[in-house]
Amino acid sequence: MINLLLILIGLFLIINSKEILFFLLGVFLVVIAIRRSLEEFSGDAVTDNREYVNGLVFRIREEIRNYSIIEQYAAILASACIHIAKSDGRISEKEIQVIRQAIHREFQGNVDENLIARIVGHTKQHIQNFSKEEIFLSLVDVVNLYFQHLDMAGWEARIELTSVLFLMIYEVALADGGVTQAEEELFNRLCFQFSLPGSYVQNIKRTAQYNVNARANRSSNSNYTGQTHNYEYADNSKLKNSLALFNLKETYTLEELEKAWKQMAVMYHPDKFHNAKPEIYELMNKKFIEAKDAYEFLKKRK
């Protein structure tokens, strides 16, 4: 009954909300309700004891238990990302590098790299000979573990950290220059498994592409420092990435920019996270600063 009520409330928010924060809250409520329903239907308690049958989930639990909550999030995220990297048959060094970069970006370097390396190693070994179906089922177990850990965060942080999960997974899919069919199928199936709305999924994909482009542009610019035309190249690159972040066209108006910025500010403004753990507050503050920088850049162009 409770799960049904959560789903109905979530769907109401998704359909009727004009503010993106309430839309994301609706998504989160639906995801949680679906997960709880699946657990109850399988005959397991909400703590999901069947996960202990999964050797990987048990190993991750053991590895992360003495680390900070931020490091626990990061470790589980790394494991989830390895699953989509493996879905096309091989895990490339580029994909491993993107996982490290994304974790550093999202958690500002406040993560033990040795922990991440161990989790990545355990995951690679565990799914080495898995079929596509087995990879998917293992990924669902890992994502459920992530959501269980989110229960320790405030609801606003849970919404944002849910986005971080799917964002990082898709960034890894993009790592080798584009998403393969196997990676796209796995990601879409995962989103369907957790009942994510299509508009939310498209926003995740767009933001992931923005992050990949921004990282590539920074790398390219570092190879051409000191030359005048490169300032123009950097400006054009930032324009492209900033427009993509706010889902705007080059012909955008100030009114369109202001509307997009207000939606972004609602999600990331640090004042909303004063009661959260310090590391989560710093994470949200960093995202707010990055979005504001893109907003100021676009505003000056008008």
Secondary structure, 3 states (H helix, E strand, C coil): CHHHHHHHHHHHHHHHCCCHHHHHHHHHHHHHHHHHHHHHHCCCCCCCHHHHHCHHHHHHHHHHCCCCHHHHHHHHHHHHHHHHHHCCCCCCHHHHHHHHHHHHHHHCCCCCHHHHHHHHHHHHHHCCCCCHHHHHHHHHHHHHHHHHHHCCCCHHHHHHHHHHHHHHHHHHHHCCCCCCHHHHHHHHHHHHHCCCCHHHHHHHHHHHHHHHHHHHHHHHHHCCCCCHHHHHHHHHHHHHHHHHHHCCCCCCCHHHHHHHHHHHHHHHCHHHHCCCCHHHHHHHHHHHHHHHHHHHHHHHCC
